[in-house]
Amino acid sequence: MHAKHKGHEAMHAEMVLILIVTLVVAQLVLVQWKQRHPKSYNLVTLFQMWVVPLYFTTKLHWWRFLTTWFVFSVITAYISYRATRKPLACTTPRLVYKWFLLLYKISYATGIVGYTVVMFTLFGINLIFRIKPEDAMDFGVSLLFYGLYYGVLGRDFAEMCADFMASTIGYYSASGMPTKHLSDNICAVCGQPILVDVSEEGIIENTYRLSCNHVFHEFCIRGWCIVGKKQMCPYCKEKVDLKRMFSNPWERPHVMYGQLLDWLRYLVAWQPVIIGFVQGINYILGLE
């Protein structure tokens, strides 16, 4: 291999330069696309997040991943179908947020377990249980991949469903004014009455008041902010103070985990496309 590539230093330098320039240009294009046309950017990114790993795992015959991908796709397709129907059934918003919040928590727990297994393997703790390092590392990395991938994909689908449902209910509009006036005893996320006062302790869930004085079911506003990625009031669009909402230090990692998933979306959805584009340029220019 060294003999084959001997004397190709200039060619290799040119390939590295092409890679760096392409990464910079692609990042600028993606940022501008996201700022100017966020809806089309999110839809294309969601489609690539859903399809790109499917291509590679099918090629590598990873049947366990394909099985979980199929189950996830069937359930999420049904939930998304329910969320986009008009008129919207009164039980649908709660069903949607429960599913995506459950998926978010499962992906969070799976990612944490995978990361823990990887760290234990690096410190040699796996040897206490007589587990081979390569087996422990493969198990940990697989769990980490499953947690991060389904966490990213679930949040993107949740954001899309949240937009559809909130617009259908009428208390939220992505651009412009809401089509309905919000009463004091109605949750703008699900459109259902609020039965527990803010000052009272609920049996199942509490009622939460934002700084703008609009009140919501606690599960609804948490799902709206964490899973649906909406850091603003669904009605008046005032920014939500997440630090105030999640005052419990045990809950703050959920917010940081959500921010990590947003960053990983770029790596999963666009990095393979950019690398493929770079390889295409190298092939056209005859670089090896």
N, C-alpha and C positions, 0 to 999 in steps of 0.2 A: 504494500500500500504506500509506504514511504517512497519507494522507487518510482511508482506511478505518478505521484504528486510532486516529485522533485522538480524544482525550477518553476513551480506554479504560484510563487508567492504573490506576484502582481495580480494574478487571476483571483486568488483567494481574498486579497485586499479589496478588489473590486466587488466581489460577492458580499463581503461584510459591509461595504459602503452602500450597496443596493439595499441590503437588509435594514440598515439604520435609517436611510432616507425614506424607505417605504413605511417603516413603523411610524416615523414622525408625521409624514403626509397623511397616512391612514388615521392617526389619532386626531389630527386637525380636521379632517373631513368628517369623522364620526362626531366630534364635538359640535361642529357647525350644523350637521344634520340633526342632532339631538335638540339643539337650541331652536332651530328654525321649523322643523317638522317633527315634533316629539311623538306624535301618534304613529306615523309611518315607521319611525325609528324603533319604537317599542314593539310594534307588530312584527317587523322583520327580525329583530333581535330575539323575540320570543319564538318565532318559527325556527330560527337557527339553533337556539338552545334546545329545542325539542327534537330536531332532525339530525344535527351534526354528530352528537354522541351515538345516535342510533346507527348511523352509517359505519362508524369505526367499530362499535361493539358487534354488529352483525358480521363485519369482515373478520373479526377476531374470534367469533363464535362464543361470545360471553353470554350464555343462555340465562344465567341467573339475573343479570342486569336486564336482558330483554323481557324476562317474565315480570319483573317489578315495573319496568317501563310500560308494559301493556296494561297491567292492573291500574297503575297511576293514570294512564291516559283514558281508560274507560270511565273510571270514577270522576275524574276531573272534567271529562267531556260532558257527562251527565249533569254535574254541578254547574258548569258553564252554560249548558242549555237551559237549565232552570233559571239562572240569573239573567238571561237575555230575553226571557218571554215577557210579552205584554198582553194583558195586565199581569203584574208581578204578584204571585201568591204571597199572602201575609207571612207564611212560614219560611219562605225562600231565603231572605237575608240572613236569618239566624242559622239556617242550614249551611249556607255558603261560608259564613265566618267560622262556624264550628269546624267544618272540614279543613279549611285552610289553616286555621289556628292549630288544629291537631297535627296536620302535616308539618307545620312550622316547628312545633315542639318535638315531634319525632325526629325530624332532620337535625334539629339542634342537639338532641340527646345522642343520636347516631354519630354526628361529627365529633362530639366531645369524647365518646368512647373510643372512636377511631384514633383521635389525637393522643389519648391516654395510652392506648396500646402501642402506638409508634414510639412514644417517649419511653415507656417501660422497656421496649425492645432495645432502644439505643443505650439504655443504662444496664442492659443485661438481666433484667428481672425475669424475663421469659425463661431463662435457664433454670430458675428455681422450680418451675413447673415442667421442666424437661420438654420444652417446646422449641423447635428449631428456629433460629433467628429469621430465616427467609419466610417460614410459614407465618410467624407472628407479624412480621412486617407487611406481608401480603394482606393479611387479615385486617390490620390497622389501616393501611392505605385504602383498601376497598371500602371499609366503613366510612372513612373520611370523604372519599369520593361520593358515595351514596348520599351522605348527609348534606354535603355542599351542593351537589347537583340538584337534588329534589328540593332543597331549600330555596335555591335561586329560581327554579322553574315554578314552584308553588307560589312564591311571592309575585312573580310576573302575572300568572293567571289570576291571582287574587286581586291585583291592581286593576286588571281589565274588568273583572266581574264587579268590583266595587264601583267603578265608573258607570257601568251599565245600570246597576241597581239604584244607585243614588240619583242618577238622572231620571230613571223611570219613576221613582218615588216622588220626585219633584222638589225636594228640599235642597238639592245640590245641582249646580251647573258649572261645568268646566270653564265656560266663558259666558259672562253675562249674569243676570239675576235669576234666582230660583223661581220656578213657576208656582210655588205654593208658599203661603205664609206659615211660619213655624210657630205652633202653640207651645206654651210653657210645659205642657205635660206630654209632649210627643218627642220621640227620639228621631233625629234627622237621618240617622244611618239606616235604621230598619223600618221607620215609619209607624212603629207600634207605641202604645201608651206607656208612660213611665209610672209605675205603681208605687215605687219606694222613694220617699223624700231624700234629698241630699244629706240631711242631718241624721237620717235613720240608718240602722244597720240591716241590710237585706239578708234573707235566708239563703237565697241562691246567688244573687249578685247585687252589688250596690249601684247607686246612681252617682255619676261623676259630673261635676260642673267645671267647665273650662273658664279661663280668665275672661272670656267674652261674655260670661254668664249664661251661655247655652248649656243645657243639661242633656245627658245621654246615658243609656245603659252602659255600665262599665265594660262589659265584654265587647259591646259594639264599638265604642270609641278606641279601645285597645286594639281590636282587630283592624279598625280603620287606619290607625297610626302605624302599628308594627307590621301587620301582614299586608295591608293595602298600600303601605308606603305613602300615606297622606298625612303630612305633618302640618295640618291646618284644620280649622273648624269646618265641618261639612256644609254649614249654612252660610256663615259670614266670611269664611276664608281667612280668619285671623290665625296667625302662626301659633301652633301648639307648643308649649314648653314641656318637652319630654322629660327633662330632669325633675320638674315639679310633678308630672304625672306618675313617674316611676321613682318615687322617693325611696322605696325599699332597695337597698344595694344588691339584693339577690336578683332583682328584676332587670337591673341595668345591663347585664351581659346580653339579654335578649335584644336590646337596642343595638349594642355593638356588633352582635352577630348579624343583625339585619344589614348594617353598614358593610360588613365584610362580604356578605352575599352580593350586594350591589357592585362591589369592586370585582368580584370573581366573574360576574356576568361577561365582562369584556374578554377575559381569558378563555372562557368556554365557547362563547358565541363567535367572536371576531378573530381571535388569534389564529385558529386553523385556516380561516379564509385568507388572512394576511400572509401567513407562511406559504400557502398554496400559490398566492399571487406572486410572491418573491421567487418561488421555484419556477413558475411560468416565465418570468423575466429572464432568469438564469438560463433556462432552456432555449429561449429565443435568441439570446446573445451567445449561445454556445459555451457557457461557463459550466464547469464541473467541480 
